[in-house]
Amino acid sequence: MLDRTTILADTARILEVEPDELDPTVNLVDQGLDSVRLMALVEQWRSAGADIDFVSLASEPDLEQWCALLGGQ
């Protein structure tokens, strides 16, 4: 299970911004996320034990949804 702080920090790192620059309610594609970066996050989180796939995250590309998906495992 991933906590909100980790999800936010990892996402900010992959987007090369500070965590407080991300708006958790805004679509991450609008904040610079592309498929290559998303795949890198999926692989990182899978390595950490998360049971998640690319399609699940890509279909709901905002931090609130990701926290619900990843934090509820």
QUIVEN-V17767 format. One record per residue. NEAR is the number of other C-alpha atoms within 10 Angstrom. Layout:
near = [NEAR & NEAR]
This chain:
near = [14 & 18 & 12 & 16 & 11 & 12 & 20 & 20 & 16 & 16 & 22 & 18 & 13 & 14 & 18 & 10 & 14 & 12 & 17 & 10 & 9 & 19 & 14 & 17 & 11 & 13 & 16 & 20 & 13 & 10 & 15 & 12 & 17 & 13 & 11 & 9 & 14 & 21 & 16 & 14 & 20 & 20 & 16 & 13 & 20 & 13 & 10 & 11 & 12 & 17 & 13 & 16 & 14 & 14 & 12 & 13 & 19 & 17 & 9 & 14 & 20 & 20 & 21 & 17 & 16 & 21 & 19 & 13 & 18 & 18 & 14 & 10 & 11]
